[in-house]
Amino acid sequence: MTEKMNWISLFAASRLGSKKSTKEQARSPFHKDYDRIVFSQSFRQLNRKTQVHPLTQQDGIHTRLTHSLEVSCIGRSLGMLAAEKIEKHLPAWISPADVGAIIQAACLAHDIGNPPFGHAGEYAIRDWFDQAYLSQLYDFSDEQWADLRQFEGNAQGLRILSRLDYHPNDGGMRLTYATLGAYLKYPWLSQCISDHDDSPNHLRPKFGCYRSEKELLKLIAEQLGLIQYGEYHYCRHPLTYLLEAADDICYALIDLEDGIILNMLSYEEVEPLFINLIADYGLPEELGKKTTWQQKIAALRGRVMKRLVDEVTNAFAYHHEQLLTGQLPYGLLHYCSPDIAQGIQAAKDLAREKIFNHRSKADLELLAHASLEHLLDAFIPLTNPKRQISFKEQRLLVILNSLGVQFADDHFHNVMQVLDVISKFSDHQAYAIAQELQGNKIGLL
């Protein structure tokens, strides 16, 4: 008999690490999750972290914070409409607004663990630890090396939500299990990398949990009743598919507007993509008026979003049983009308051709890579508890101590503390500190 999850467990409103149960008339536990994330220091740091374009000084360009806010809005709409379409399967005490709030909170947090400079920052950290692994200067286990060499913003995000912020090592933000489950796009651990694996580090498999949080992953999965595939390896929460769809929609479509602002794309290149995705939902009247490209694309975007929300939630409802049995192999956009997947792919292809391979972006990503390399070169050697510390290194320790780092006898734990600090830096903080470590006092940009 096929194992099946149930919505009563999947909507678990108890909190990780919480020692009390409180009820509020004004908001649900899931709305409270949203508030806790909004007011966290880690979320504020997203304000000057790269979405696509590192260290940009151009007004109106997306940062991780504005991207996360937009994803949370789309996620809320998806959650509420999907809940209405499967309402007969949901517990009586769960409203569409509750489902929308869970996904809204999870979407708000979905990039909270990203390091400075976005994916370029992830790749820079992985590169550094690849070289450290080859140098054989650090005596870590294969599993520990796997976490370091595959540094992953998703796993770092779980660490922030469940361990670091608000209540250190005691539940972190103390979010509900439902929100944590919806957040977990990859509820499994990293895979060990063989000595002969020379694949580019940006192609390494994604994962959602470091081994330092594996028992928390197990607890979350047990509370929610997620289907277990293997040791510390679980199926996704059904609501995670809605989070993923919201992120894909914003990443593929809305971020094209940044390319127009930065003169990497023209409006005329983007308009046909939006028109094709609107299909028979009707073109907005703004297209026939003499107005700005910003007003036209905003109108197009709104019409596209209406169709995509309808189609994605239809796919969610249609594949409801597969979601509950953990047997849906692809994201929800794959199960929409064929032209939608084609349109999303066309948008991604345009971005890859005109934005991601643009010379100015490449220049800034090289600068980002060098900045993180300098930070890791300076701070990681200090993590060895047996190391004799020089005068310069004592000064470096002052910097780390001011940022909350307290080294102990566990070498690997010390390394993770440094990564906690570096991954929280904004782009501008990381760049400024890297410059100062090289003797260039520039101040924050």
N, C-alpha and C positions, 0 to 999 in steps of 0.2 A: 504494500500500500504506500502511495506517495506521501511523504511527509509534507505537512502544510502548516504555515504560520497562521495566527489568528489576530484580528484587529484589537481585541481587548488587551493582549500583551503588547502589541506593537505601539499602542498609545500610552504606555506606562508613564505616568505623570510624577512618580517618585523621583528624587534627585540623587545623583551620584555624590556620595559623601555627606548628605544631609542627615542630621540627627533629629530633625523635628518635622512635623507636618503642619503647614499653615494653609488656611483657605482665605482667599480675598474675594470680595463681592465684585470689585471693579474690573478685575482682569483674571484671565485663566493662568495656570502655571506656564503655559507655552508663551503667552504674551510677556510674562515675567522673564523668560529666557531671552527674548528679544531685547528687553531693557538691559539686562545684565551685560549682554554683548556690546550694545551701543555705548554703555558707560565704561567699558573696559579700556585700559591703556593700550592694550594690544590692538584693539580696533582703531583707536585714534591714530596709531602709527601708520595705518594704511593710507593716510591722507597724502603722504609724500613717498609712496612706494609705487614702483612701475606697474602699470597695466600692460602697455605695449612699448612705450617710449621712455627710456631711462633719462633721468635728470632733465626733463623738459622744463623750459621756462615759459612755454606757451600757455596762455589762459584757455580754459575750456577743454583741455586734453584730459582724458580719463586717467584717474589714478586707481589703485586697488580699492580705495574707499568708495569712490563714485561708482565704479563697476559693481562692487558688492551691494551697494544700495539699489542699483538698477536690477540686479539679479534677484534681490529679495522681493522687489515689487512684482516682477514676473512670476517668481515662485509662489507668492501669496495668491495671485490670480489662478495659477495652475492648481494649487491645493484646494482652493474653495470650489472651483468648478468641477474638479475631479471628484471631490467629496459629494457634491450634489448628484453626480452621475452614478455613484455607487452607494448612495445613502442607505439603501435597504440592507447592505452588508455591514454597515458600521454600528458600533454600540450606540444605544440611545442617548448616552450622555456626551457624545462627541458631535459637535456642530461643524458645518463647513468652515466657519470662522476659526475654529480650533485647528483644523487641518491646515488652513492657510497660515495660521500663526506658527505652527511647527516648521513648515517649509520656509517661511519667511525668516525665522531665526536661524535655521540651518544654512540657508543661502547667505545670510548676512555674515556668517562665520566661515564660509567655504574657502576663503583665501587668507584667513587670519594667520596661518603659519608660513606664508610665503616670505622668503628672505628679500632683502633689498635687490632691486634690479630685475625682479620677476623671474622668469624661467632662466634668463641668462645668469642670474645669481645662483640658482640651483645648480646649473651646469658648472659654474666656477668652483663651487664648494666640492662637488663630486670630483672635478679634475684635481683639486688640491689633495684630496684624500687618496685618489688613485696613485698619485706620485708618492705620497707618504707610505702607502702600502708597498710600493715597489722598493722604497728605501730601506724597509725592514727595521726602522728605528723604533717602532711602536709594537708592543707585544699584546695584541688584541686577538680575540677569538675570531673565527670565520664569520660567525653570526654578528659580532660587533662591527667587523669591517664591512659587512653587507649593509648595515644601517648607515655607516659613515660614507661609504662609496656610492650609495644611492640616496643621499640626502634628499628628503621628500617633503615638500611643503604641506601635503595632506597629513602626514604623520606628525610633523611639527605642530600643525594646528590642533590635532587631538591632544598633544602634550600640553599646549597652552590652555585649552578648554578644560581638561580633566585634571591637570596637575599644577600648573604654574601660576595662573592669575587668581586673585582674590584669596583663595585658601590653599597656599602651597602644600602639596603632598597630602591634601585632605579634601579632595573633590574638585579643586580648582574653582571654576565658576559655579559649580554645583548646578549644572543644567539638568533638565529632565532627561530620562533615558530615551524618550521618544525623539527629542531634538538631537541628542548625541547620535542616535541610530540613523536618523535622516542625514546627518552630516557625513557619516562614514561612507564615502564613495568606494573605498577599497578596504573592507573589514578583514584584512589579513596582514601577515608580517612580510618583511623583505625576503628575497631569495638570495642564497649565498652565490657569490660570483666565483667562477673557477679561475685558476691562474691563466687559462688560455682564452678567456672571454675578452676579445678585443673590440667588441661592438661599441659604437659611440655611446657615451653615457646618457645622452638624451633619449636613447631608444630602450633603456633598461626598464623592466616592468615596474609599474606603479604599485604602491602599497600604502596602507593607511595607518600603520601603527608600528612604532619602534618597539624593540623587545623590552625596553624599560617600562612600557605601558601595557604589556601583553596581558597582565592579570586584569587590568581595567577593561581591556577589550573583551576578555572572557566574561567579566561581570556584566557589561553592557549587553552582550549577546544573550546571556542567560536571562536577564531581566526582560528582554524584548521577545525572547523565544525565536531568535534567528536560527535558521537551519545550519548545522555545522557540517562543513565539507572535509575538514581535517583538523590537525592540531593548530589552534589559534587561527583558524580559517573558516569564515562564515559567509553566508549569502548576504546580499544587500537587503536593507530595509526597503519595502516597496516605495516609500515616499522619496527615497534617494533618487529614483529614476526621474522624478519631477524636478528635483534640484539640478540634476545633470542636464535636463532639457533647458531649464531656465539659463544656466550658465552657457550652454552651447549657443542658444539664441542670441544672448547679449554679446558673446565673444565673436560670433561670426558676423553679425549684422551691425550692431550699434557702434562697434569699434572702427568700422569703416569710415565713420564721420571724422575720426581723428586724422585719418589719412588725407581727407580733403582739406582740413584745417592746415595741415603741415605741407600741403602742396605735393604730396606723394601720389594722390589720386585726384581725378576730377569728378564733379557731381555727375557729369554725363556718363561716366563709367559705372557709377553706382546705381543710378536711377533704374536701368533695365532690370537689375537683379531684384529690386524691391517690387517693381511692377509685375514681374513673372511670379513672384511669391504671393502677390495679392490674389491672382487668378480671378475668380468670379465674385470676389467680395466687393468689387466696385472701386474705381479710382477716386481719390479725393479731389474735391473741386479746386484745391490750391494749385494743381498742376496746370490748370487753364488760366491762371492769373499771373500778372506781372508782379512777382514777389521774389524774395531771396531764396537761395538754395537751402538755407537752414530751415525756413518755413516749409518748403516743399518736402524736404527729407523727413521732417518731423511728422508731417501728415502721412507720408508713405509708411513711415515706421509704425505709426499707430494702427494703420489698416493691416499691415503685415502681422503685427503682434496679435491682433484680434483673431486672425485666421489661425496662427500657430497655436495660440492658447486653446482654441476650439479643437484643432486636430490632435494635439498632444493629449488632451484630456479624454478625447474619444478613444485614442489608442490605449490609454491607461485603463479605461473602463472595459474595453474589449478584451484586454489581456489580463484582467484582474486575477483570474485563477492562476495563470502562469506566474504572476508576480508573487502570489502567496505561497507558491511551491518552489520559488527560487529558480525557475526554469526559463526565464526570459533572457535570451543570450545577447540581445543588443539593446541600445538605448531607444527611448520612445520615438524619437524623430525617425528612426529607421522604419517604424510601423505606420507612419503617416502616409498621405498620398505621395506617390513616387516623385512628383515634381518638387516636393518640399525638400526631401533629402538631396535632390539634384541642385536645388537653389542654394541650400546651405553650403554644399560642397563648392559651388561656383563662387560664393562669397569668400570662402576660405582660400580657394585657389587664387583669387584676385588679391587678397591680402598677402598671401605668400609671395606672389610675384612682384607686387608693387610696394609693399610695406616692409615685410620681414627681411627682404633682401636689398632694401634701400641702403645706399652708401652711408648716409648720416646715422641710420640706426646701427649699422655695423660698427661705425666709429665709436659710438657711445657704449655699445656692448663690450667692446675691447677695453674701454676705460673702466667699465663696471667690473669686468673680469680682473683687471689689475688691482682695483681697489680691494676686492675681497681677498685676493692673493696676499696683499700686504697685511691685511688684518689677521689672517690665519697664520702667516709667517711669524707675526709678532706674538700672538697670544697662545697658540696651541702648544709650543714648546714649554710654556709655563705650567702646563697641566700635569707634567710628570712629577709625582710626589717625591721622587728620589733626586731630582735635579738640584744642583747647586745654583742659586739665583745670583746673577750679577747685579751691579748697581742699576743698569738700564732696565733690567727685568723687574727689579723692585719697583721702579717707576711705572712700568707697565701694569704691575699688579695693583698699584694704587688706582689706575683707571678702571680695572676690572672690579675691584672692591667697591668703587663708587657706583658701579652698575649692579651691585647686589651679588656678585660672585664670591663664594667662600669655598676655596678648595679644601679637599680632604684627602684621605689616603687612597681613594678609588680613582685610578687614572682615567678610566673610561667615563665615569660620572663627571669628572672634571672637564673632559672634552665636551660632553653634552652641555655642561653649563656655559661654556664659551659659545657653542652654537646657539644656545638659547638667547644669549645677548646679541650676537651678530645678526641672527635671523630677525630680531625685533627692530634693528636699525632701519630708519628710512633711507632712501637712496642718498639723500644729502648728508645725513649723519655718517653713513659708511664712507662716502667720498671724502668728507672733511677730515674724519679721524685718520683715514689712510694717508691723506696728504700730510697731516701733522706728524704722523709716525716717520715720514720721510724728511721732516724738517721744514715743511712748508706750512706756515701758519696762515691759513686763509679764512678761517671763520666759516660759519655755516652759510651756504648759498641762499 
